[in-house]
Amino acid sequence: MEILSQVQQALNFIHSVDVSHIEDPLQARRVFYDQLAPLAGEEAPVWLVEDKTINQQIQIRIYRPSDQPVLPALIFFHGGGFNSGSLTSHDRPLRQLANLSGVVIIAVDYRLAPEYPFPHGLNDCIDATEWVIHNAAALRIDPNRVAVAGDSAGGTLATGVAQRLPAIVCQVLIYPAIDPALQTASWTQFADGPVITFDRMRKIWVDYAGANKAATPLSQEDLSDMPDTFVITAEYDPLVDEGIAYAKKLRQAHVEVREKVYPKMIHGFFQMAGVIDEGRVVMEDIAKYIRHKLK
């Protein structure tokens, strides 16, 4: 495994984040994850950024890149192992994505495990997506041009939303967590990371789903109704093989799939465009894909 200098720089930053003063391990994990935000680069200005509370409990953040009267929308579900992540952790990459794509990006701050295991987080994502579609006129978006996306655990949630809501035009799955069995070759090869490890991922799945197979995308036998899909994976990510396998399963169901493995990249590189060039490349690839699908 060849670790590029930019990737090593990102890993050095990750290892430098100190949350040892926080006694609660879960709270420490959440603070740690939010403190990785500078890896994405500067906080880019966006034409309009607005926070809302919907259904009295779900926080969303709306990134509107221009004053055009009606725009398509991409609803984004953050990663963080189902137990971490927030509007803060993904603010900078989503600002970049809004500006690059010209599409309204809507981030969803869903409830987290282990306090709120499956299906609470997924239900929040479904509810938020339905709310956006139902309130499209007030939000000045086109309800017929709505996509979903997410990274890691957020990719898992995105495909769960797409499975349940036929109005979704396409989905972008950024190194999604697909299979809790953790038995692929890439889990053997990268069991100790970088970034995520076998032991941590096993606990993540237990805390989020327990033995409930319905929490995983593999629980859906018939994928023929899934929308067009862009599956993004990283070569040095233990999740790479399950992402590739899911793309294959979608194709077998006659779903239109675009797939790209980013060479020598690690889990999380979508959030690292301030340090890793490929973080910018993947952002541009996603922007191009959603512009095409939501035109």
Backbone as CSV, one residue per row, in Angstrom:
resi,resn,N_x,N_y,N_z,CA_x,CA_y,CA_z,C_x,C_y,C_z
1,MET,0.851,-1.197,0.000,0.000,0.000,0.000,0.881,1.239,0.000
2,GLU,0.731,2.060,-1.032,1.513,3.283,-1.153,0.707,4.459,-0.592
3,ILE,1.183,5.043,0.481,0.512,6.186,1.082,1.071,7.460,0.458
4,LEU,0.238,8.157,-0.307,0.658,9.398,-0.926,0.942,10.456,0.134
5,SER,1.790,11.416,-0.206,2.182,12.435,0.769,0.974,13.240,1.248
6,GLN,0.037,13.542,0.350,-1.154,14.289,0.766,-2.030,13.457,1.698
7,VAL,-2.134,12.171,1.416,-2.905,11.284,2.291,-2.244,11.207,3.659
8,GLN,-0.923,11.116,3.685,-0.208,11.079,4.962,-0.417,12.362,5.740
9,GLN,-0.467,13.490,5.031,-0.725,14.766,5.692,-2.099,14.750,6.355
10,ALA,-3.072,14.199,5.662,-4.417,14.099,6.242,-4.419,13.176,7.454
11,LEU,-3.742,12.040,7.334,-3.674,11.107,8.452,-2.971,11.730,9.650
12,ASN,-1.924,12.516,9.390,-1.226,13.193,10.482,-2.161,14.161,11.213
13,PHE,-2.987,14.864,10.442,-3.946,15.781,11.069,-4.934,15.000,11.923
14,ILE,-5.446,13.898,11.389,-6.400,13.071,12.137,-5.790,12.610,13.458
15,HIS,-4.541,12.149,13.388,-3.878,11.633,14.584,-3.541,12.743,15.576
16,SER,-3.516,13.986,15.114,-3.165,15.099,16.002,-4.360,15.618,16.813
17,VAL,-5.566,15.225,16.424,-6.753,15.712,17.129,-6.832,15.043,18.495
18,ASP,-6.834,15.840,19.529,-6.782,15.329,20.910,-8.106,15.603,21.616
19,VAL,-8.796,14.540,21.962,-10.042,14.684,22.742,-9.929,13.907,24.059
20,SER,-8.696,13.704,24.517,-8.471,12.899,25.723,-9.054,13.542,26.977
21,HIS,-9.357,14.834,26.899,-9.925,15.530,28.065,-11.415,15.233,28.235
22,ILE,-12.034,14.594,27.255,-13.467,14.287,27.313,-13.639,12.865,27.834
23,GLU,-14.271,12.716,28.978,-14.351,11.413,29.633,-15.328,10.460,28.940
24,ASP,-16.436,10.958,28.463,-17.434,10.115,27.810,-16.929,9.714,26.432
25,PRO,-16.689,8.417,26.192,-16.119,7.992,24.912,-16.969,8.384,23.701
26,LEU,-18.279,8.315,23.841,-19.146,8.652,22.722,-19.093,10.140,22.418
27,GLN,-19.145,10.953,23.454,-19.038,12.390,23.259,-17.675,12.754,22.679
28,ALA,-16.627,12.055,23.144,-15.284,12.301,22.613,-15.236,11.976,21.120
29,ARG,-15.867,10.879,20.744,-15.898,10.486,19.335,-16.598,11.555,18.493
30,ARG,-17.688,12.096,18.992,-18.442,13.095,18.228,-17.667,14.406,18.103
31,VAL,-17.026,14.826,19.174,-16.208,16.037,19.122,-15.031,15.831,18.180
32,PHE,-14.392,14.660,18.287,-13.268,14.326,17.410,-13.674,14.441,15.942
33,TYR,-14.809,13.864,15.594,-15.236,13.848,14.197,-15.499,15.261,13.683
34,ASP,-16.162,16.087,14.473,-16.427,17.460,14.045,-15.131,18.253,13.886
35,GLN,-14.112,17.906,14.688,-12.852,18.652,14.616,-12.006,18.282,13.393
36,LEU,-12.467,17.331,12.600,-11.793,17.009,11.344,-12.207,17.948,10.215
37,ALA,-13.152,18.849,10.489,-13.707,19.729,9.461,-12.663,20.513,8.674
38,PRO,-11.561,21.009,9.279,-10.586,21.778,8.497,-9.941,21.008,7.344
39,LEU,-10.001,19.673,7.373,-9.444,18.900,6.265,-10.129,19.228,4.941
40,ALA,-11.342,19.741,5.009,-12.090,20.066,3.788,-11.645,21.374,3.158
41,GLY,-10.845,22.155,3.851,-10.417,23.442,3.326,-11.182,24.588,3.965
42,GLU,-11.134,25.737,3.313,-11.778,26.926,3.854,-13.299,26.831,3.752
43,GLU,-13.967,27.637,4.539,-15.424,27.704,4.512,-15.849,28.621,3.365
44,ALA,-16.201,28.021,2.240,-16.516,28.799,1.044,-17.837,29.554,1.217
45,PRO,-17.897,30.794,0.743,-19.170,31.522,0.782,-20.167,30.901,-0.197
46,VAL,-21.421,30.850,0.204,-22.516,30.354,-0.628,-23.575,31.446,-0.662
47,TRP,-24.308,31.556,-1.757,-25.273,32.652,-1.933,-26.237,32.747,-0.752
48,LEU,-26.773,31.595,-0.294,-27.657,31.605,0.870,-27.501,30.295,1.621
49,VAL,-27.261,30.396,2.931,-27.212,29.227,3.810,-28.243,29.467,4.909
50,GLU,-29.141,28.502,5.082,-30.258,28.683,6.006,-30.494,27.417,6.816
51,ASP,-30.625,27.557,8.115,-30.950,26.432,8.998,-32.445,26.438,9.314
52,LYS,-33.011,25.247,9.340,-34.420,25.094,9.679,-34.599,23.899,10.604
53,THR,-35.665,23.926,11.392,-36.103,22.764,12.162,-37.419,22.297,11.559
54,ILE,-37.470,21.034,11.166,-38.683,20.500,10.552,-39.246,19.382,11.425
55,ASN,-40.524,19.190,11.340,-41.213,18.163,12.142,-40.861,18.266,13.625
56,GLN,-40.535,19.470,14.045,-40.264,19.809,15.446,-39.010,19.158,16.036
57,GLN,-38.248,18.419,15.236,-37.075,17.768,15.830,-35.892,17.589,14.887
58,ILE,-36.094,17.667,13.583,-35.008,17.396,12.642,-34.416,18.709,12.162
59,GLN,-33.105,18.860,12.369,-32.403,20.041,11.886,-31.922,19.803,10.460
60,ILE,-32.137,20.795,9.611,-31.585,20.726,8.257,-30.850,22.026,7.961
61,ARG,-29.934,21.966,7.030,-29.228,23.165,6.559,-29.338,23.201,5.044
62,ILE,-29.792,24.335,4.525,-30.047,24.495,3.100,-28.966,25.393,2.505
63,TYR,-28.282,24.891,1.483,-27.253,25.644,0.764,-27.802,25.973,-0.622
64,ARG,-28.115,27.241,-0.848,-28.649,27.664,-2.140,-27.558,28.427,-2.886
65,PRO,-27.095,27.901,-4.018,-25.916,28.484,-4.660,-26.174,29.743,-5.480
66,SER,-27.443,30.036,-5.804,-27.729,31.201,-6.640,-29.151,31.685,-6.388
67,ASP,-29.480,32.814,-6.998,-30.812,33.390,-6.827,-31.794,32.941,-7.897
68,GLN,-31.463,31.899,-8.642,-32.399,31.386,-9.638,-33.714,31.003,-8.949
69,PRO,-34.852,31.283,-9.599,-36.142,31.088,-8.924,-36.451,29.650,-8.547
70,VAL,-36.046,28.690,-9.378,-36.300,27.273,-9.089,-35.056,26.470,-9.456
71,LEU,-34.625,25.615,-8.530,-33.440,24.791,-8.746,-33.733,23.350,-8.338
72,PRO,-32.992,22.394,-8.898,-33.071,21.023,-8.379,-32.417,20.939,-7.009
73,ALA,-32.602,19.797,-6.333,-32.070,19.652,-4.974,-31.420,18.302,-4.776
74,LEU,-30.362,18.317,-3.978,-29.697,17.095,-3.527,-29.779,17.065,-2.007
75,ILE,-30.390,16.028,-1.460,-30.508,15.880,-0.009,-29.372,14.986,0.463
76,PHE,-28.582,15.492,1.410,-27.337,14.823,1.797,-27.404,14.346,3.242
77,PHE,-26.975,13.090,3.445,-26.933,12.479,4.768,-25.462,12.218,5.128
78,HIS,-25.020,12.816,6.203,-23.603,12.774,6.572,-23.170,11.398,7.058
79,GLY,-21.876,11.134,6.903,-21.278,9.944,7.490,-20.899,10.177,8.938
80,GLY,-20.236,9.162,9.516,-19.832,9.239,10.918,-20.185,7.989,11.694
81,GLY,-20.350,6.881,10.977,-20.580,5.608,11.657,-21.919,5.509,12.355
82,PHE,-22.912,6.236,11.880,-24.257,6.257,12.482,-24.267,6.858,13.889
83,ASN,-23.081,7.097,14.476,-23.023,7.588,15.854,-22.398,8.968,15.982
84,SER,-21.891,9.510,14.884,-21.223,10.813,14.893,-21.593,11.560,13.614
85,GLY,-21.096,12.774,13.521,-21.396,13.601,12.362,-22.527,14.564,12.665
86,SER,-22.529,15.673,11.949,-23.465,16.751,12.241,-23.502,17.716,11.071
87,LEU,-24.262,18.768,11.231,-24.234,19.834,10.228,-22.858,20.485,10.175
88,THR,-22.134,20.461,11.288,-20.789,21.035,11.339,-19.779,20.184,10.587
89,SER,-19.835,18.871,10.765,-18.805,17.990,10.204,-18.754,18.049,8.682
90,HIS,-19.899,18.320,8.041,-19.946,18.300,6.584,-20.257,19.670,5.974
91,ASP,-20.197,20.710,6.776,-20.543,22.034,6.266,-19.631,22.459,5.125
92,ARG,-18.342,22.305,5.272,-17.408,22.817,4.258,-17.507,22.052,2.944
93,PRO,-17.498,20.704,2.930,-17.653,20.030,1.647,-18.993,20.303,0.979
94,LEU,-20.046,20.485,1.753,-21.345,20.726,1.135,-21.445,22.145,0.577
95,ARG,-20.761,23.082,1.166,-20.647,24.410,0.560,-19.971,24.301,-0.804
96,GLN,-18.883,23.544,-0.847,-18.170,23.368,-2.107,-19.048,22.689,-3.144
97,LEU,-19.782,21.662,-2.720,-20.620,20.921,-3.644,-21.764,21.778,-4.180
98,ALA,-22.340,22.611,-3.348,-23.409,23.502,-3.810,-22.884,24.452,-4.883
99,ASN,-21.728,25.038,-4.637,-21.164,25.983,-5.603,-20.763,25.303,-6.902
100,LEU,-20.186,24.104,-6.815,-19.739,23.401,-8.012,-20.895,22.884,-8.850
101,SER,-21.951,22.453,-8.196,-23.061,21.811,-8.903,-24.129,22.784,-9.363
102,GLY,-24.281,23.907,-8.664,-25.376,24.801,-8.954,-26.718,24.276,-8.494
103,VAL,-26.691,23.275,-7.622,-27.886,22.612,-7.118,-28.057,22.963,-5.640
104,VAL,-29.305,23.078,-5.180,-29.559,23.285,-3.754,-29.175,22.014,-3.002
105,ILE,-28.303,22.143,-2.025,-27.901,21.012,-1.186,-28.600,21.169,0.165
106,ILE,-29.229,20.089,0.612,-29.926,20.113,1.901,-29.344,19.034,2.797
107,ALA,-28.663,19.446,3.863,-28.046,18.520,4.810,-29.033,18.189,5.921
108,VAL,-29.062,16.928,6.322,-30.007,16.454,7.331,-29.243,16.002,8.576
109,ASP,-29.610,16.563,9.716,-28.979,16.208,10.988,-29.865,15.169,11.696
110,TYR,-29.763,13.930,11.259,-30.607,12.848,11.769,-30.134,12.394,13.157
111,ARG,-31.021,11.696,13.868,-30.677,11.188,15.196,-29.634,10.071,15.097
112,LEU,-28.790,9.999,16.119,-27.633,9.115,16.087,-27.774,7.929,17.034
113,ALA,-27.132,6.822,16.658,-26.963,5.673,17.539,-25.808,5.982,18.511
114,PRO,-25.725,5.283,19.622,-26.593,4.190,20.074,-27.869,4.639,20.783
115,GLU,-27.990,5.949,21.076,-29.207,6.409,21.738,-30.435,6.150,20.864
116,TYR,-30.256,6.330,19.555,-31.349,6.157,18.606,-30.924,5.181,17.506
117,PRO,-31.007,3.890,17.784,-30.605,2.897,16.784,-31.619,2.821,15.637
118,PHE,-31.304,2.025,14.636,-32.230,1.792,13.526,-33.602,1.430,14.067
119,PRO,-34.695,2.009,13.523,-34.757,2.827,12.295,-34.855,4.326,12.532
120,HIS,-34.495,4.837,13.713,-34.715,6.249,14.007,-34.011,7.177,13.007
121,GLY,-32.703,6.950,12.790,-31.964,7.810,11.872,-32.513,7.743,10.458
122,LEU,-32.804,6.531,10.000,-33.364,6.377,8.661,-34.727,7.062,8.564
123,ASN,-35.549,6.909,9.577,-36.861,7.557,9.555,-36.727,9.075,9.464
124,ASP,-35.750,9.631,10.171,-35.511,11.071,10.082,-35.144,11.470,8.654
125,CYS,-34.307,10.664,8.012,-33.877,10.961,6.643,-35.054,10.872,5.672
126,ILE,-35.890,9.862,5.853,-37.088,9.725,5.013,-38.026,10.904,5.249
127,ASP,-38.271,11.225,6.517,-39.174,12.324,6.846,-38.663,13.652,6.277
128,ALA,-37.370,13.877,6.385,-36.799,15.126,5.874,-36.936,15.201,4.358
129,THR,-36.690,14.090,3.688,-36.802,14.065,2.223,-38.241,14.297,1.789
130,GLU,-39.180,13.650,2.456,-40.594,13.861,2.137,-40.982,15.312,2.402
131,TRP,-40.487,15.896,3.496,-40.794,17.287,3.820,-40.289,18.217,2.722
132,VAL,-39.080,17.971,2.245,-38.518,18.806,1.180,-39.384,18.723,-0.075
133,ILE,-39.781,17.522,-0.458,-40.599,17.354,-1.664,-41.961,18.032,-1.490
134,HIS,-42.552,17.863,-0.324,-43.878,18.441,-0.086,-43.832,19.967,0.024
135,ASN,-42.679,20.506,0.401,-42.530,21.957,0.553,-41.673,22.563,-0.552
136,ALA,-41.659,21.911,-1.682,-40.795,22.335,-2.784,-41.082,23.765,-3.236
137,ALA,-42.339,24.123,-3.307,-42.680,25.465,-3.791,-42.106,26.540,-2.874
138,ALA,-42.277,26.357,-1.567,-41.755,27.342,-0.617,-40.232,27.383,-0.626
139,LEU,-39.612,26.237,-0.875,-38.153,26.141,-0.906,-37.572,26.554,-2.254
140,ARG,-38.442,26.772,-3.220,-38.051,27.133,-4.586,-37.142,26.081,-5.212
141,ILE,-37.585,24.830,-5.063,-36.913,23.732,-5.744,-37.936,22.971,-6.584
142,ASP,-37.441,22.204,-7.531,-38.293,21.415,-8.417,-38.506,20.040,-7.787
143,PRO,-39.725,19.686,-7.392,-39.953,18.396,-6.734,-39.728,17.199,-7.654
144,ASN,-39.630,17.453,-8.945,-39.369,16.377,-9.902,-37.886,16.203,-10.196
145,ARG,-37.065,17.010,-9.532,-35.609,16.914,-9.717,-34.932,16.897,-8.341
146,VAL,-35.153,15.804,-7.635,-34.594,15.643,-6.285,-33.757,14.369,-6.245
147,ALA,-32.550,14.484,-5.735,-31.639,13.345,-5.586,-31.245,13.215,-4.123
148,VAL,-30.657,12.072,-3.780,-30.116,11.868,-2.436,-28.663,11.431,-2.539
149,ALA,-27.925,11.696,-1.470,-26.515,11.313,-1.430,-26.085,11.172,0.016
150,GLY,-24.965,10.486,0.207,-24.389,10.369,1.533,-23.050,9.682,1.462
151,ASP,-22.237,9.917,2.486,-20.931,9.277,2.551,-20.899,8.291,3.712
152,SER,-20.320,7.117,3.485,-20.167,6.087,4.503,-21.531,5.696,5.069
153,ALA,-21.760,5.879,6.368,-23.072,5.566,6.933,-24.168,6.376,6.262
154,GLY,-23.836,7.596,5.847,-24.805,8.417,5.125,-25.178,7.824,3.784
155,GLY,-24.239,7.112,3.149,-24.564,6.415,1.912,-25.540,5.282,2.154
156,THR,-25.369,4.592,3.284,-26.314,3.549,3.676,-27.706,4.140,3.830
157,LEU,-27.800,5.276,4.499,-29.085,5.928,4.713,-29.670,6.438,3.398
158,ALA,-28.821,6.966,2.522,-29.309,7.473,1.238,-29.984,6.382,0.424
159,THR,-29.356,5.212,0.368,-29.966,4.143,-0.419,-31.213,3.603,0.262
160,GLY,-31.291,3.711,1.594,-32.517,3.354,2.296,-33.656,4.303,1.964
161,VAL,-33.338,5.600,1.834,-34.350,6.581,1.443,-34.798,6.338,0.008
162,ALA,-33.838,6.122,-0.886,-34.168,5.899,-2.295,-35.023,4.650,-2.473
163,GLN,-34.790,3.663,-1.634,-35.564,2.426,-1.687,-37.031,2.676,-1.384
164,ARG,-37.300,3.638,-0.511,-38.656,3.837,-0.005,-39.416,4.977,-0.675
165,LEU,-38.702,5.865,-1.381,-39.361,7.029,-1.983,-39.131,7.026,-3.497
166,PRO,-40.136,6.680,-4.275,-39.961,6.567,-5.725,-39.711,7.892,-6.430
167,ALA,-39.896,9.018,-5.739,-39.698,10.315,-6.388,-38.226,10.655,-6.605
168,ILE,-37.315,9.895,-6.011,-35.884,10.206,-6.099,-35.370,9.902,-7.502
169,VAL,-34.699,10.889,-8.117,-34.202,10.740,-9.489,-32.929,9.906,-9.530
170,CYS,-32.018,10.132,-8.591,-30.754,9.401,-8.571,-30.177,9.451,-7.167
171,GLN,-29.184,8.588,-6.935,-28.513,8.566,-5.641,-27.001,8.520,-5.857
172,VAL,-26.280,9.203,-4.974,-24.818,9.198,-4.986,-24.358,8.568,-3.677
173,LEU,-23.706,7.426,-3.790,-23.274,6.663,-2.619,-21.755,6.737,-2.526
174,ILE,-21.276,7.461,-1.532,-19.842,7.693,-1.358,-19.318,6.699,-0.331
175,TYR,-18.524,5.759,-0.787,-18.037,4.617,0.011,-19.063,4.175,1.061
176,PRO,-20.230,3.702,0.593,-21.303,3.325,1.526,-20.973,2.065,2.321
177,ALA,-21.524,1.990,3.531,-21.445,0.778,4.355,-22.626,-0.103,3.976
178,ILE,-22.361,-1.223,3.368,-23.403,-2.052,2.770,-23.626,-3.360,3.523
179,ASP,-22.534,-3.972,4.000,-22.616,-5.351,4.496,-22.030,-5.466,5.902
180,PRO,-22.878,-5.695,6.926,-22.370,-5.817,8.300,-21.585,-7.089,8.560
181,ALA,-21.569,-8.023,7.605,-20.813,-9.268,7.805,-19.313,-9.010,7.856
182,LEU,-18.839,-7.970,7.169,-17.414,-7.585,7.175,-16.516,-8.767,6.772
183,GLN,-16.914,-9.476,5.740,-16.186,-10.678,5.329,-15.531,-10.550,3.956
184,THR,-15.485,-9.352,3.399,-14.874,-9.178,2.084,-13.349,-9.188,2.204
185,ALA,-12.702,-9.346,1.064,-11.239,-9.346,1.039,-10.675,-8.011,1.518
186,SER,-11.368,-6.916,1.199,-10.841,-5.609,1.618,-10.918,-5.423,3.126
187,TRP,-11.863,-6.094,3.784,-11.891,-6.020,5.242,-10.729,-6.804,5.848
188,THR,-10.289,-7.842,5.182,-9.103,-8.563,5.631,-7.852,-7.734,5.388
189,GLN,-7.777,-7.127,4.200,-6.581,-6.368,3.824,-6.415,-5.112,4.674
190,PHE,-7.533,-4.425,4.965,-7.460,-3.141,5.677,-8.125,-3.221,7.053
191,ALA,-8.015,-4.366,7.697,-8.655,-4.559,9.006,-8.173,-3.540,10.039
192,ASP,-6.947,-3.072,9.888,-6.388,-2.101,10.830,-6.374,-0.686,10.266
193,GLY,-7.162,-0.444,9.259,-7.258,0.887,8.676,-6.437,1.023,7.409
194,PRO,-6.161,2.233,6.965,-6.275,3.491,7.723,-7.713,3.984,7.898
195,VAL,-7.881,4.857,8.856,-9.101,5.595,9.209,-10.092,4.735,9.993
196,ILE,-10.679,3.707,9.381,-11.616,2.855,10.112,-11.043,1.447,10.200
197,THR,-11.369,0.757,11.293,-10.843,-0.585,11.527,-11.984,-1.595,11.628
198,PHE,-11.616,-2.860,11.517,-12.596,-3.943,11.609,-13.326,-3.905,12.955
199,ASP,-12.582,-3.778,14.029,-13.206,-3.806,15.360,-14.157,-2.637,15.558
200,ARG,-13.764,-1.455,15.079,-14.647,-0.293,15.236,-15.905,-0.458,14.396
201,MET,-15.738,-0.970,13.179,-16.907,-1.111,12.302,-17.863,-2.180,12.825
202,ARG,-17.333,-3.219,13.403,-18.195,-4.250,13.982,-19.053,-3.656,15.100
203,LYS,-18.450,-2.827,15.939,-19.213,-2.184,17.021,-20.230,-1.192,16.456
204,ILE,-19.850,-0.481,15.405,-20.763,0.469,14.773,-22.035,-0.224,14.315
205,TRP,-21.877,-1.368,13.639,-23.059,-2.092,13.148,-23.905,-2.628,14.307
206,VAL,-23.248,-3.120,15.354,-23.997,-3.638,16.503,-24.794,-2.519,17.164
207,ASP,-24.156,-1.374,17.371,-24.833,-0.258,18.034,-25.982,0.286,17.198
208,TYR,-25.812,0.276,15.884,-26.834,0.857,15.015,-27.966,-0.120,14.710
209,ALA,-27.617,-1.343,14.369,-28.620,-2.273,13.836,-28.869,-3.496,14.694
210,GLY,-27.939,-3.826,15.593,-28.074,-5.075,16.327,-28.106,-6.239,15.344
211,ALA,-29.098,-7.095,15.484,-29.238,-8.228,14.552,-30.300,-7.964,13.499
212,ASN,-30.730,-6.720,13.372,-31.813,-6.367,12.455,-31.272,-6.221,11.036
213,LYS,-31.511,-7.214,10.215,-30.993,-7.204,8.846,-31.670,-6.153,7.982
214,ALA,-32.842,-5.698,8.378,-33.549,-4.677,7.599,-32.789,-3.358,7.557
215,ALA,-31.789,-3.192,8.435,-31.030,-1.949,8.478,-30.034,-1.841,7.338
216,THR,-29.782,-2.905,6.611,-28.746,-2.907,5.590,-29.348,-2.915,4.195
217,PRO,-28.662,-2.300,3.234,-29.138,-2.337,1.850,-29.278,-3.752,1.298
218,LEU,-28.531,-4.695,1.843,-28.607,-6.080,1.351,-29.941,-6.733,1.659
219,SER,-30.724,-6.119,2.559,-31.998,-6.720,2.933,-33.024,-6.624,1.811
220,GLN,-32.781,-5.737,0.856,-33.721,-5.562,-0.247,-33.352,-6.525,-1.379
221,GLU,-34.180,-7.502,-1.606,-33.886,-8.503,-2.627,-34.092,-7.964,-4.037
222,ASP,-35.146,-7.170,-4.234,-35.453,-6.638,-5.556,-35.011,-5.186,-5.633
223,LEU,-33.979,-4.925,-6.425,-33.440,-3.572,-6.558,-33.887,-2.891,-7.848
224,SER,-34.791,-3.488,-8.562,-35.140,-2.994,-9.899,-35.791,-1.617,-9.875
225,ASP,-36.356,-1.226,-8.744,-36.997,0.087,-8.644,-36.061,1.173,-8.128
226,MET,-34.805,0.839,-7.910,-33.857,1.835,-7.413,-33.523,2.840,-8.513
227,PRO,-33.233,4.087,-8.127,-32.906,5.112,-9.134,-31.493,4.939,-9.680
228,ASP,-31.186,5.675,-10.731,-29.822,5.702,-11.258,-28.858,6.026,-10.114
229,THR,-27.685,5.407,-10.166,-26.792,5.427,-9.002,-25.348,5.688,-9.411
230,PHE,-24.672,6.506,-8.619,-23.228,6.715,-8.744,-22.597,6.154,-7.473
231,VAL,-21.809,5.084,-7.615,-21.140,4.450,-6.481,-19.670,4.864,-6.494
232,ILE,-19.233,5.482,-5.417,-17.864,5.974,-5.267,-17.167,5.143,-4.203
233,THR,-15.986,4.633,-4.520,-15.212,3.875,-3.546,-13.756,4.331,-3.571
234,ALA,-13.024,3.976,-2.519,-11.618,4.342,-2.382,-10.780,3.066,-2.306
235,GLU,-9.688,3.034,-3.023,-8.899,1.805,-3.149,-8.415,1.273,-1.810
236,TYR,-8.024,2.157,-0.880,-7.465,1.733,0.403,-8.495,1.799,1.531
237,ASP,-9.733,1.555,1.204,-10.838,1.623,2.157,-11.359,0.206,2.394
238,PRO,-11.509,-0.237,3.635,-12.062,-1.575,3.874,-13.473,-1.755,3.315
239,LEU,-14.182,-0.649,3.026,-15.526,-0.737,2.464,-15.535,-0.881,0.942
240,VAL,-14.362,-0.879,0.304,-14.335,-0.827,-1.163,-15.008,-2.031,-1.805
241,ASP,-14.776,-3.230,-1.298,-15.326,-4.419,-1.944,-16.850,-4.491,-1.830
242,GLU,-17.386,-4.088,-0.696,-18.841,-4.160,-0.566,-19.522,-3.091,-1.420
243,GLY,-18.871,-1.951,-1.606,-19.410,-0.948,-2.514,-19.445,-1.440,-3.947
244,ILE,-18.361,-2.101,-4.361,-18.299,-2.665,-5.710,-19.341,-3.765,-5.880
245,ALA,-19.509,-4.589,-4.854,-20.493,-5.671,-4.925,-21.911,-5.115,-5.028
246,TYR,-22.174,-4.012,-4.324,-23.512,-3.423,-4.387,-23.778,-2.829,-5.770
247,ALA,-22.764,-2.208,-6.354,-22.916,-1.678,-7.715,-23.238,-2.815,-8.693
248,LYS,-22.575,-3.932,-8.520,-22.835,-5.092,-9.382,-24.262,-5.594,-9.205
249,LYS,-24.718,-5.633,-7.949,-26.077,-6.107,-7.682,-27.110,-5.166,-8.299
250,LEU,-26.850,-3.868,-8.261,-27.746,-2.910,-8.893,-27.789,-3.130,-10.409
251,ARG,-26.634,-3.326,-11.004,-26.602,-3.568,-12.452,-27.373,-4.830,-12.823
252,GLN,-27.235,-5.855,-12.001,-27.958,-7.099,-12.275,-29.467,-6.891,-12.216
253,ALA,-29.899,-5.854,-11.483,-31.320,-5.507,-11.406,-31.701,-4.497,-12.489
254,HIS,-30.768,-4.247,-13.420,-30.988,-3.360,-14.562,-31.128,-1.898,-14.145
255,VAL,-30.443,-1.543,-13.064,-30.344,-0.149,-12.651,-29.137,0.463,-13.352
256,GLU,-29.284,1.696,-13.826,-28.155,2.380,-14.456,-27.162,2.802,-13.375
257,VAL,-25.935,2.322,-13.485,-24.926,2.570,-12.451,-23.678,3.170,-13.072
258,ARG,-23.212,4.240,-12.461,-21.859,4.719,-12.729,-21.028,4.353,-11.511
259,GLU,-19.809,3.930,-11.741,-18.964,3.460,-10.635,-17.546,3.965,-10.844
260,LYS,-16.918,4.389,-9.746,-15.527,4.827,-9.841,-14.789,4.501,-8.562
261,VAL,-13.663,3.820,-8.706,-12.752,3.559,-7.599,-11.618,4.579,-7.695
262,TYR,-11.403,5.342,-6.645,-10.367,6.383,-6.653,-9.058,5.778,-6.142
263,PRO,-8.037,5.680,-7.017,-6.796,4.985,-6.670,-6.074,5.622,-5.482
264,LYS,-5.584,4.755,-4.598,-4.733,5.139,-3.468,-5.435,6.080,-2.481
265,MET,-6.771,6.125,-2.562,-7.515,6.972,-1.635,-7.975,6.177,-0.421
266,ILE,-8.249,6.904,0.661,-8.638,6.309,1.929,-10.090,6.687,2.257
267,HIS,-10.658,5.979,3.196,-11.998,6.308,3.669,-12.020,7.742,4.189
268,GLY,-13.027,8.511,3.754,-13.164,9.877,4.220,-12.597,10.930,3.293
269,PHE,-12.009,10.542,2.163,-11.308,11.538,1.348,-12.250,12.583,0.746
270,PHE,-13.529,12.283,0.651,-14.507,13.284,0.196,-14.471,14.521,1.087
271,GLN,-14.160,14.356,2.361,-14.112,15.459,3.314,-12.727,16.077,3.441
272,MET,-11.812,15.739,2.548,-10.423,16.146,2.709,-9.889,16.967,1.540
273,ALA,-10.779,17.674,0.842,-10.366,18.403,-0.357,-9.397,19.537,-0.061
274,GLY,-9.309,19.969,1.183,-8.355,21.005,1.535,-6.923,20.507,1.601
275,VAL,-6.768,19.184,1.645,-5.440,18.573,1.774,-5.137,17.636,0.610
276,ILE,-6.149,16.883,0.178,-5.972,15.847,-0.840,-6.628,16.288,-2.147
277,ASP,-5.846,16.322,-3.221,-6.368,16.757,-4.514,-7.561,15.926,-4.962
278,GLU,-7.516,14.617,-4.709,-8.607,13.758,-5.136,-9.923,14.083,-4.424
279,GLY,-9.847,14.730,-3.268,-11.050,15.199,-2.616,-11.776,16.229,-3.466
280,ARG,-11.013,17.073,-4.129,-11.595,18.046,-5.054,-12.105,17.347,-6.311
281,VAL,-11.355,16.361,-6.788,-11.762,15.633,-7.995,-13.100,14.932,-7.775
282,VAL,-13.240,14.252,-6.647,-14.494,13.538,-6.396,-15.651,14.528,-6.263
283,MET,-15.394,15.698,-5.685,-16.423,16.728,-5.582,-16.872,17.166,-6.970
284,GLU,-15.917,17.359,-7.865,-16.243,17.759,-9.236,-16.984,16.652,-9.974
285,ASP,-16.595,15.405,-9.716,-17.273,14.273,-10.355,-18.735,14.186,-9.903
286,ILE,-18.960,14.374,-8.608,-20.332,14.335,-8.085,-21.143,15.490,-8.656
287,ALA,-20.561,16.680,-8.685,-21.268,17.854,-9.209,-21.664,17.635,-10.664
288,LYS,-20.749,17.096,-11.449,-21.041,16.833,-12.867,-22.158,15.809,-13.003
289,TYR,-22.129,14.775,-12.182,-23.141,13.715,-12.250,-24.523,14.260,-11.908
290,ILE,-24.628,15.015,-10.822,-25.952,15.478,-10.417,-26.470,16.570,-11.350
291,ARG,-25.569,17.385,-11.893,-26.019,18.369,-12.889,-26.644,17.663,-14.095
292,HIS,-26.002,16.580,-14.521,-26.502,15.832,-15.678,-27.842,15.158,-15.360
293,LYS,-27.935,14.541,-14.199,-29.148,13.787,-13.850,-30.319,14.698,-13.501
294,LEU,-30.036,15.880,-12.991,-31.098,16.769,-12.544,-31.311,17.942,-13.495
295,LYS,-30.801,17.847,-14.688,-30.902,18.970,-15.640,-32.354,19.219,-16.053
